[in-house]
């Protein structure tokens, strides 16, 4: 994107970067955030926005990002590159700690699950870093000194020095005892790492040796006695050897840094990017920003947009959002309305939101906001530039407009605040009309603001140009900062002047100077504004009601699914209980038949058997009648126990009925309804046992569901056993073989069946199964 520093400053992008940088965890991140600029390559923008999404997801998870300490090793690396012989222990410690932190960040990112694939890739940088932290921790203690075991040579040197130093101390104490009458105090001290005695100035000849210094009072002379010189020399030699060995060890560690210097420099750049993403994600989370969508066309749609700096200052509730849309059919938007009504803020908001999106940031707008494909931004906003450039206001505006007219293309964005001001209004309006017309012909996406009435009329009569207005509360005399499309806005100069205390008589006089047609036009615009406000309010009410009904519908759907699930469970349970009843009844029947046969079927036993069977049938009949009580038909008059109202069934659904009451329609499950009047059956037939000769030994189950067919077949077998039949016929049809297979499985499991087969050609062939019962 082609942008000048002046445009970035004009749209307050610098201020945004400064605030954004405060969310970084290190100076490295702050530096790179302060240098963020809009990106020309779409792939880079979208990659940044995607990575910010992942980082926001991470910040909202239970994982804790291991932000490294705010330490900068670049000055140390610079020393290394400039050829320093060895780094200090503190410098090496700093590099080792930074290495540890970088490695920890890298491992953390690489171990993230699949939804963080972008961040996981960023974690690869730390693999290249050397394991210097562990090495340094082994040889440097908590006081920042090399440990004795840093090398075998150092250990040997320090061991030898310790022994010699003890010998030196013994010699010094012995000498103090011998020379105490010549000493200022019975102690020894060190000068230039050599042991000396504090000798009285008047007695210095009594302690032969080298004078190192004299006290400020001239009363004490610090003398290194001859007796201690050799031991002091030997100790100094050990110290020199120790320093040489320390330098050798530090040089070896420094060489490892030298070998990995490029790796460290790349890692710093990688960490800067991670810190930048962390800052953007943290900022986006705090202010609830959204990822923009990029269009390949010059199509702009910002929904719920807010100026980021106002959002930071006032919070979400303190800034009124705006919706704005421009496309090929309308690429010029002229915004009018009252002073201090938010027109200039709107222009800046559009500009900075687009800059944020192109910089790979999330934006202060709704998620479905669309950013156009643009390659440059031109703007003329405010009078600051004219002051800086020592130009008149009008000259400055014209200069900026000329730049836009010359360079803007159909992929440019142009922002013009108060177009045509600074000169004679008639001339200014004419220049504004010509400018908008040229920009429209070039297909440039343009936003402009104005107070000129004729310019509003001009735009209203042009294709690809649209008027919009900043709303004004006439009752309270204040702007509302809401944007309305399709109508121009009144400047409400008289209303604002009245609100600010302008003398009423002068205000009345001022109105008399205005052309009557212009006043009527202004009043018409005001009326349209009020009408638009009313329509907008009604739409908001409708939208709220629609949302409420949508929520209720979702609740009803959930309840319906819960009821359907419960219904399935009840049916399953009822079926299970029915199977148990059938099984127990079958057993009773078998025992009954057995008793009849064993007793040679006396009349008394047969009579008892008939009574038992009749009771069973009567029981099932009662159950069936109870069940039928809950069967409904369209047109039935029913009463709802839950809603306490009556109505007529208009539609039957699966286990539910639609009922039309006097003022309502409702959907109710069968179990909550009762028939208002139950009609008695005209005919009720008693079920009695028939003679064997009257019993039908075949059954037709074609067209039945498998479960229903199985119940019918079991009943046939029960009856056949009761009447002592040896053969039964089950007609299931040829079809797809589902019923035939089900019948075969049932007969196979029934212990009362001796054998079964498909019918012969004269019995119905494969459409019939013949079962032979055991004697």
NUGUPA-236060 format. One line per 4 residues: for each residue y, x, z of C-alpha. Coordinates in steps of 0.2 Angstrom, whole numbers, plus 5000, padded with zeros to 4 digits. Each point is the difference from the previous one (the first is absolute). Layout:
N
Y/X/Z ~ ... .
This chain:
775
5000/5000/5000 ~ 5017/5006/4995 ~ 5012/5000/5015 ~ 5015/5009/5006 .
5003/5006/5018 ~ 5015/4988/5000 ~ 4989/4985/4996 ~ 4988/5005/5014 .
5015/5001/5012 ~ 5008/4984/4994 ~ 4984/4990/5003 ~ 4999/5008/5017 .
4983/5008/4997 ~ 5006/5016/5009 ~ 5002/4990/5016 ~ 4983/4992/4998 .
4992/5017/4998 ~ 5008/5007/5016 ~ 4993/4985/5010 ~ 4983/5002/4992 .
4999/5018/5004 ~ 5002/4996/5019 ~ 4982/4992/4999 ~ 4992/5018/4995 .
4991/5009/5013 ~ 5006/5018/4995 ~ 5015/5009/4992 ~ 4989/5002/4984 .
4998/4981/4998 ~ 5019/4997/5004 ~ 5005/5013/4986 ~ 4989/4992/4987 .
5005/4982/5004 ~ 5018/5005/4999 ~ 4996/5006/4982 ~ 4991/4984/4994 .
5006/4994/4983 ~ 4995/4987/4988 ~ 4985/5005/4990 ~ 4999/4999/4981 .
4981/5000/4999 ~ 4993/4983/5004 ~ 4983/5007/5005 ~ 5009/5010/5014 .
5009/4985/5006 ~ 4985/4990/5001 ~ 4990/5013/5008 ~ 5013/5002/5013 .
5001/4982/5004 ~ 4981/4999/5001 ~ 4999/5015/5012 ~ 5013/4991/5011 .
4990/4985/5000 ~ 4985/5010/5006 ~ 5010/5008/5013 ~ 5007/4984/5007 .
4982/4993/5001 ~ 4996/5016/5010 ~ 5015/4997/5012 ~ 4994/4983/5003 .
4982/5005/5003 ~ 4992/5006/5016 ~ 5001/5018/4994 ~ 5013/5012/5006 .
5008/5012/4987 ~ 5000/5018/5007 ~ 5018/5003/4996 ~ 5003/5019/5001 .
5013/5009/5011 ~ 5017/5002/4993 ~ 4998/5019/4996 ~ 5007/5009/4985 .
4990/5016/4994 ~ 5010/5002/4984 ~ 5012/5014/5008 ~ 4984/5010/5005 .
4992/4998/4983 ~ 5016/5006/4993 ~ 4999/5016/5011 ~ 4982/5003/4994 .
5005/4999/4982 ~ 5015/5012/5003 ~ 4987/5013/5006 ~ 5001/5000/5019 .
4986/5012/5007 ~ 4994/4988/5012 ~ 5005/4984/5008 ~ 5003/4998/5019 .
4988/4992/5011 ~ 5011/4984/5002 ~ 5001/4999/4981 ~ 4982/5001/4998 .
4997/4987/5014 ~ 5012/4988/4991 ~ 4991/5002/4984 ~ 4983/4997/5008 .
5006/4984/5009 ~ 5007/4994/4983 ~ 4984/5004/4992 ~ 4990/4990/5013 .
5012/4985/4998 ~ 4998/5000/4981 ~ 4981/5002/5001 ~ 5000/4985/5012 .
5010/4989/4989 ~ 4989/5005/4985 ~ 4984/4996/5009 ~ 5007/4984/5006 .
5005/4994/4983 ~ 4984/5006/4991 ~ 4989/4990/5013 ~ 5010/4983/4996 .
4989/4986/4993 ~ 5000/4995/4981 ~ 5016/4989/5002 ~ 5010/5016/5003 .
4994/5009/4984 ~ 5018/5006/4996 ~ 5003/5007/5017 ~ 4983/5008/5001 .
5004/5010/4984 ~ 5016/5006/5008 ~ 4989/5007/5015 ~ 4992/5013/4988 .
5014/5012/5002 ~ 4995/5007/5017 ~ 4983/5006/4994 ~ 5008/5015/4993 .
5009/5006/5016 ~ 4992/5015/5009 ~ 4992/4998/5017 ~ 5013/5010/5008 .
5003/4989/5015 ~ 4983/5003/5007 ~ 5002/5019/4998 ~ 5017/5001/5008 .
4994/4989/5015 ~ 4986/5012/5003 ~ 5011/5016/5001 ~ 5017/4993/5007 .
5001/4993/5018 ~ 5011/4986/5006 ~ 5014/5012/5004 ~ 5002/5005/4982 .
4992/5017/5003 ~ 4985/5008/4991 ~ 4984/4999/5011 ~ 4990/5016/5004 .
4986/4995/4989 ~ 5011/4998/4985 ~ 4992/5017/4994 ~ 4988/5012/5008 .
5013/5014/4998 ~ 5013/4989/5009 ~ 4988/4997/5014 ~ 4996/5018/5002 .
5018/5005/5000 ~ 5005/4987/5013 ~ 4985/5005/5011 ~ 5005/5018/5000 .
5018/4996/5003 ~ 4996/4989/5015 ~ 4990/5015/5009 ~ 5013/5012/4996 .
5014/4989/5006 ~ 4991/4997/5017 ~ 4999/5019/5002 ~ 5019/5001/4996 .
5004/4987/5014 ~ 4990/5009/5013 ~ 5009/5016/4996 ~ 5017/4991/5001 .
4996/4993/5017 ~ 4994/5017/5006 ~ 5016/5008/4995 ~ 5011/4986/5008 .
4991/5003/5016 ~ 5004/5019/4998 ~ 5018/4998/4995 ~ 5005/4984/5009 .
5014/5009/5010 ~ 5009/5004/4983 ~ 4998/4982/4993 ~ 5012/4986/5000 .
4985/4988/5002 ~ 4981/5004/5002 ~ 4996/4992/4983 ~ 4998/5005/4982 .
5007/4992/4984 ~ 4999/5002/4982 ~ 5012/5007/4987 ~ 4995/4999/4982 .
4982/4996/5005 ~ 4999/5016/5011 ~ 4998/5000/5019 ~ 5016/5007/5009 .
5005/5001/5018 ~ 5017/4994/5007 ~ 5007/5017/5008 ~ 5016/5001/5010 .
5013/5009/4990 ~ 5003/5013/5014 ~ 4982/5004/5000 ~ 4996/5001/4982 .
4996/5019/5001 ~ 4986/4996/5012 ~ 4990/4990/4986 ~ 4998/5011/4985 .
4998/4990/4984 ~ 5009/4992/4985 ~ 5015/4989/5004 ~ 4999/4983/4990 .
5015/4991/5007 ~ 5013/4998/5014 ~ 5004/4984/5009 ~ 5018/4992/4998 .
5004/5005/5018 ~ 4996/5018/4996 ~ 4990/5000/5016 ~ 4982/5000/4992 .
4992/5011/4987 ~ 4985/4994/4991 ~ 4989/5016/4998 ~ 4983/5002/4991 .
4991/5013/5012 ~ 4992/5014/4992 ~ 4984/4995/5008 ~ 4999/4984/4990 .
5006/5006/4983 ~ 4982/5004/4993 ~ 4993/4983/5006 ~ 5016/4991/4993 .
4997/5009/4983 ~ 4982/4995/4999 ~ 5004/4982/5004 ~ 5014/5000/4986 .
4987/5007/4988 ~ 4988/4985/5004 ~ 5015/4988/4998 ~ 5003/5008/4983 .
4982/4998/4995 ~ 5000/4982/5005 ~ 5015/4996/4990 ~ 4993/5008/4985 .
4984/4990/5002 ~ 5010/4984/5002 ~ 5009/5003/4984 ~ 4984/5003/4991 .
4993/4983/5006 ~ 5016/4991/4996 ~ 5000/5008/4983 ~ 4982/4994/4997 .
5005/4982/5004 ~ 5016/5001/4990 ~ 4990/5006/4985 ~ 4989/4984/5001 .
5016/4990/4999 ~ 5006/5010/4985 ~ 4983/4996/4991 ~ 5003/4982/5003 .
5019/4999/4997 ~ 4999/4988/4985 ~ 4988/4989/5009 ~ 5012/4998/5014 .
5014/4997/4989 ~ 4990/4986/4991 ~ 4995/4993/5016 ~ 5018/4998/5006 .
5004/4990/4984 ~ 4985/4989/5003 ~ 5005/4997/5018 ~ 5017/4996/4994 .
4993/4987/4989 ~ 4989/4993/5014 ~ 5015/5000/5012 ~ 5011/4991/4987 .
4986/4987/4997 ~ 4999/4998/5019 ~ 5019/4997/5001 ~ 5000/4987/4986 .
4985/4991/5007 ~ 5008/5000/5018 ~ 5017/4994/4993 ~ 4991/4987/4989 .
4990/4993/5015 ~ 5015/4999/5011 ~ 5010/4990/4988 ~ 4986/4990/4992 .
5003/5007/4982 ~ 4989/4995/4986 ~ 4992/5010/4985 ~ 5009/4996/4984 .
4992/4995/4983 ~ 5006/5010/4985 ~ 5002/4990/4983 ~ 4998/5008/4983 .
5014/4989/4995 ~ 5019/4999/5005 ~ 4995/4986/5012 ~ 5008/4999/5017 .
4994/4988/5014 ~ 5005/5004/5018 ~ 4994/4987/5012 ~ 5006/5000/5018 .
5011/5016/4997 ~ 5011/5008/5014 ~ 5011/5015/4999 ~ 4990/5013/5010 .
5015/5007/5010 ~ 5005/4983/5005 ~ 4981/4996/5005 ~ 5000/5016/5011 .
5017/4996/5008 ~ 4998/4981/5003 ~ 4981/4997/4999 ~ 4991/4988/4989 .
5007/4984/5008 ~ 5018/5007/4998 ~ 4999/5002/4981 ~ 4999/4985/4989 .
4987/5004/4986 ~ 5004/4997/4981 ~ 4989/4995/4985 ~ 5005/5006/4983 .
4992/5000/4983 ~ 5005/5007/4983 ~ 4989/5001/4984 ~ 5002/5001/4981 .
5007/4982/5000 ~ 5014/5004/5012 ~ 5004/5018/5002 ~ 5018/4998/5006 .
5004/4992/5017 ~ 5018/4997/5005 ~ 5002/4997/5019 ~ 5015/4991/5006 .
5005/4993/5017 ~ 5011/5003/5015 ~ 5007/5016/5006 ~ 4989/5008/5013 .
4986/4989/4994 ~ 4988/5014/4997 ~ 5002/5003/4981 ~ 5003/5019/5001 .
4986/5001/5013 ~ 4989/4991/4988 ~ 5003/5013/4986 ~ 4997/5014/5012 .
4984/4992/5006 ~ 4993/4998/4982 ~ 5004/5018/4996 ~ 4993/5008/5016 .
4984/4989/5000 ~ 4997/5006/4982 ~ 5004/5018/5005 ~ 4988/4999/5015 .
4986/4993/4989 ~ 5002/5014/4987 ~ 5000/5013/5014 ~ 4982/4994/5005 .
5006/4990/5016 ~ 4996/4983/5005 ~ 5015/4988/4999 ~ 5008/4987/5011 .
4994/4985/4990 ~ 4985/4989/4998 ~ 4983/5007/4994 ~ 5001/4991/4983 .
5017/5008/4995 ~ 5000/5008/4983 ~ 5010/5015/4995 ~ 5005/5002/4982 .
4996/5015/4989 ~ 5017/5009/4999 ~ 5005/5018/4997 ~ 5018/5000/5006 .
5013/4992/5011 ~ 5019/4999/4997 ~ 5011/4992/5013 ~ 5019/4996/5004 .
5001/4995/5018 ~ 5015/5001/5011 ~ 5015/5011/4999 ~ 4994/5016/5009 .
4997/5009/4984 ~ 5018/4998/4994 ~ 5007/5008/5016 ~ 4988/5015/4998 .
5004/5002/4982 ~ 5019/4997/5002 ~ 4999/4986/4988 ~ 5008/4983/5000 .
4989/4985/5005 ~ 4999/4993/4983 ~ 4998/5017/4991 ~ 4985/5004/5012 .
4992/4983/4995 ~ 5003/5002/4982 ~ 4993/5018/5000 ~ 4984/4994/5009 .
4998/4985/4988 ~ 5003/5012/4985 ~ 4985/5011/5006 ~ 4989/4984/5001 .
5005/4994/4983 ~ 4997/5016/4992 ~ 4983/5005/5008 ~ 4992/4984/5006 .
4984/4994/4991 ~ 4989/4985/5001 ~ 4991/5010/5014 ~ 5015/5003/5010 .
5007/4991/5015 ~ 5019/4997/5001 ~ 5009/4994/5016 ~ 5019/4995/4998 .
5009/4995/5016 ~ 5016/4989/4996 ~ 4999/5004/4982 ~ 5017/5000/4992 .
5011/5002/5016 ~ 5014/5012/5002 ~ 5011/4994/4986 ~ 5008/4984/4993 .
4987/4986/5003 ~ 5001/4994/4982 ~ 4997/5017/4993 ~ 4987/5004/5014 .
4990/4984/4995 ~ 5001/5004/4982 ~ 4993/5018/5003 ~ 4986/4992/5011 .
4995/4988/4987 ~ 4999/5013/4987 ~ 4990/5011/5011 ~ 4987/4987/5005 .
4998/4995/4982 ~ 4997/5018/4995 ~ 4988/5003/5014 ~ 4991/4984/4995 .
4998/5005/4982 ~ 4993/5016/5006 ~ 4987/4991/5011 ~ 5006/5009/5016 .
4995/4993/5016 ~ 5017/4997/5008 ~ 5007/4993/5017 ~ 5018/4997/5001 .
5012/4991/5013 ~ 5016/4991/4997 ~ 5013/4988/5006 ~ 5007/4996/4982 .
4997/4982/4996 ~ 5001/5003/4981 ~ 4987/5013/5001 ~ 4988/4987/5009 .
5004/4988/4986 ~ 4996/5014/4987 ~ 4983/5004/5007 ~ 4996/4981/5002 .
5001/4999/4981 ~ 4990/5015/4995 ~ 4981/5003/4998 ~ 4991/5013/5010 .
5014/4998/5013 ~ 4999/4991/5017 ~ 5013/4995/5013 ~ 4995/5001/5019 .
5010/4997/5015 ~ 5001/5006/5018 ~ 5000/4984/5011 ~ 5014/4995/5011 .
5000/4988/5015 ~ 5016/4990/4997 ~ 4998/4991/5017 ~ 5002/5016/5010 .
5010/5010/4987 ~ 4987/5014/5000 ~ 4988/5008/4987 ~ 4982/4997/5002 .
4994/5015/4990 ~ 4987/4990/4990 ~ 4999/5002/4982 ~ 4998/4985/4988 .
4996/5001/4981 ~ 5006/4989/4986 ~ 5018/4997/5006 ~ 5015/5011/5002 .
5008/5001/5018 ~ 5017/4996/5005 ~ 5011/5014/5009 ~ 5005/4987/5013 .
5016/5010/5002 ~ 5010/4985/5007 ~ 4986/4996/5013 ~ 4999/5018/5006 .
5019/5001/5001 ~ 5000/4984/5010 ~ 4986/5007/5011 ~ 5010/5016/5003 .
5015/4991/5006 ~ 5011/5000/4984 ~ 5014/4987/5002 ~ 4996/4983/4994 .
5016/4996/4992 ~ 4999/5017/4990 ~ 4982/4996/4995 ~ 5005/4983/4994 .
5014/5008/4990 ~ 4987/5013/4993 ~ 4989/4986/4994 ~ 5014/4993/4990 .
5001/5016/4990 ~ 4983/4998/4994 ~ 4996/4991/4983 ~ 4993/4983/5004 .
4985/5002/4988 ~ 4996/5016/5009 ~ 5001/4991/5017 ~ 4988/4987/4993 .
4988/5013/4993 ~ 5000/5008/5017 ~ 4997/4984/5009 ~ 4986/4996/4988 .
4992/5017/5003 ~ 5002/4996/5019 ~ 4991/4983/4997 ~ 4986/5009/4991 .
4998/5013/5014 ~ 4998/4986/5012 ~ 4988/4991/4989 ~ 4990/5016/4998 .
5000/5002/5018 ~ 4993/4983/5003 ~ 4987/5002/4987 ~ 4995/5017/5007 .
4999/4992/5018 ~ 4988/4986/4993 ~ 4990/5013/4991 ~ 4998/5010/5016 .
4994/4984/5009 ~ 4988/4996/4987 ~ 4993/5018/5000 ~ 4998/4999/5019 .
4991/4984/4999 ~ 4989/5006/4986 ~ 4996/5016/5010 ~ 4996/4988/5015 .
4989/4989/4990 ~ 4991/5015/4993 ~ 4997/5006/5018 ~ 4993/4983/5004 .
4989/5000/4985 ~ 4993/5017/5005 ~ 4996/4993/5017 ~ 4992/4984/4993 .
4989/5011/4988 ~ 4995/5011/5014 ~ 4995/4984/5011 ~ 4991/4992/4985 .
4990/5016/4997 ~ 4996/5001/5019 ~ 4994/4981/5000 ~ 4990/5003/4984 .
4992/5015/5008 ~ 4996/4990/5016 ~ 4993/4986/4989 ~ 4988/5012/4991 .
4994/5006/5018 ~ 4997/4982/5005 ~ 4990/4996/4984 ~ 4990/5015/5003 .
4997/4996/5018 ~ 4995/4982/4995 ~ 4988/5005/4987 ~ 4992/5012/5012 .
4998/4986/5013 ~ 4993/4988/4986 ~ 4987/5013/4995 ~ 4995/5001/5018 .
4998/4981/5001 ~ 4990/4999/4984 ~ 4989/5014/5006 ~ 4997/4992/5017 .
4997/4983/4992 ~ 4988/5008/4988 ~ 4990/5007/5014 ~ 5000/4983/5009 .
4994/4992/4984 ~ 4986/5012/4997 ~ 4994/4998/5018 ~ 5001/4981/4998 .
4989/5001/4984 ~ 4988/5011/5008 ~ 4998/4988/5015 ~ 4998/4985/4988 .
4986/5009/4990 ~ 4991/5006/5016 ~ 5001/4983/5007 ~ 4993/4993/4984 .
5016/4990/4997 ~ 4998/4986/5012 ~ 5012/4986/4998 ~ 5008/5003/5016 .
5004/5018/4996 ~ 5006/4996/4983 ~ 5012/4987/5008 ~ 5006/5014/5012 .
5003/5011/4986 ~ 5010/4988/4990 ~ 5011/4997/5016 ~ 5003/5019/5002 .
5005/5002/4981 ~ 5011/4984/5001 ~ 5009/5007/5015 ~ 5003/5017/4990 .
5006/4991/4985 ~ 5011/4989/5010 ~ 5008/5015/5009 ~ 5004/5008/4983 .
5007/4984/4993 ~ 5012/4999/5015 ~ 5005/5018/4997 ~ 5002/4996/4982 .
5011/4985/5004 ~ 5010/5010/5012 ~ 5003/5013/4986 ~ 5005/4986/4988 .
5013/4994/5012 ~ 5010/5016/4995 ~ 4998/4997/4981 ~ 5016/4994/4992 .
5006/4993/4983 ~ 5016/4999/4991 ~ 5009/4985/5006 ~ 4993/4999/5017 .
5012/4996/5014 ~ 4999/5013/5014 ~ 5008/5005/5016 ~ 5004/5019/5004 .
4996/5004/5019 ~ 5011/5016/4999 ~ 5015/4993/4991 ~ 4999/4982/5008 .
5003/4991/4984 ~ 4991/4990/4987 ~ 4999/5001/4982 ~ 4990/4998/4984 .
4989/5014/4992 ~ 5007/5005/4983 ~ 4989/5015/4996 ~ 4984/5007/5007 .
4999/5019/5001 ~ 4986/5011/5007 ~ 4999/4994/5018 ~ 5018/4994/5000 .
5009/4984/4995 ~ 5018/4998/4993 ~ 5007/4985/5009 ~ 5016/4991/4996 .
5009/4992/5015 ~ 5015/4989/5000 ~ 5012/5015/4999 ~ 4989/5015/4999 .
4986/5008/4991 ~ 4988/5011/5009 ~ 4984/5010/4998 ~ 4987/4997/5014 .
4982/5005/5003 ~ 4987/4986/5000 ~ 4996/5003/5019 ~ 5018/4996/5005 .
4999/4983/4990 ~ 4993/4983/5004 ~ 4997/4985/4989 ~ 5012/4986/5006 .
4987/4987/4996 ~ 4981/5003/4998 ~ 4992/4988/4988 ~ 4982/4995/5004 .
4987/5003/4987 ~ 4995/4984/4992 ~ 4982/5005/5000 ~ 4991/5010/5013 .
4982/5004/4997 ~ 4987/5005/5013 ~ 4990/5015/4996 ~ 4982/4997/5004 .
4984/5009/4996 ~ 4992/4995/4984 ~ 4981/5000/4996 ~ 4993/5014/4992 .
4998/4991/4983 ~ 5018/4997/5000 ~ 5005/5018/5003 ~ 5008/5010/4986 .
4991/5017/4998 ~ 5013/5008/4989 ~ 5018/5004/5001 ~ 5014/5004/4987 .
5012/5014/5006 ~ 5009/5004/4984 ~ 5018/5002/5002 ~ 5000/5003/5018 .
5006/5016/5009 ~ 4986/5011/5007 ~ 5003/4996/5018 ~ 5000/4981/4997 .
4984/5002/4989 ~ 4991/5009/5014 ~ 5003/4986/5012 ~ 4994/4988/4988 .
4984/5010/4997 ~ 4997/5003/5018 ~ 5001/4981/5003 ~ 4988/4997/4986 .
4987/5012/5008 ~ 5003/4992/5017 ~ 4996/4982/4993 ~ 4985/5007/4990 .
4993/5007/5016 ~ 5003/4984/5009 ~ 4991/4989/4987 ~ 4986/5013/4998 .
5004/5004/4981 ~ 4993/5015/4992 ~ 5011/5002/4985 ~ 5019/4999/4997 .
5011/5002/4985 ~ 5018/5008/5000 ~ 5010/4997/4984 ~ 5013/5014/4999 .
5003/5002/4982 ~ 4999/5015/4989 ~ 5018/5006/4999 ~ 5004/5017/5007 .
4986/5000/5012 ~ 5010/5000/5016 ~ 4993/4985/5008 ~ 4982/5004/4994 .
5002/5017/5009 ~ 5007/4992/5016 ~ 4985/4987/5000 ~ 4987/5014/4998 .
5008/5010/5014 ~ 5000/4985/5011 ~ 4982/4995/4996 ~ 4994/5018/5002 .
5007/5001/5018 ~ 4993/4982/5006 ~ 4983/5002/5009 ~ 4996/4982/4995 .
4999/5004/4981 ~ 4983/5007/4994 ~ 5006/5005/4983 ~ 5013/4995/4987 .
5002/5002/4981 ~ 5011/4995/4985 ~ 4995/4983/4992 ~ 4988/4999/4985 .
5007/4994/4983 ~ 4996/4982/5005 ~ 5008/5002/5017 ~ 5017/5006/4994 .
4996/5018/4997 ~ 5011/5013/5008 ~ 5013/4987/5005 ~ 4988/4994/5014 .
4992/5009/5015 ~ 4983/4992/5006 ~ 4996/5004/5019 ~ 4983/4998/5007 .
5000/4997/5019 ~ 4987/5006/5012 ~ 4987/4988/5007 .
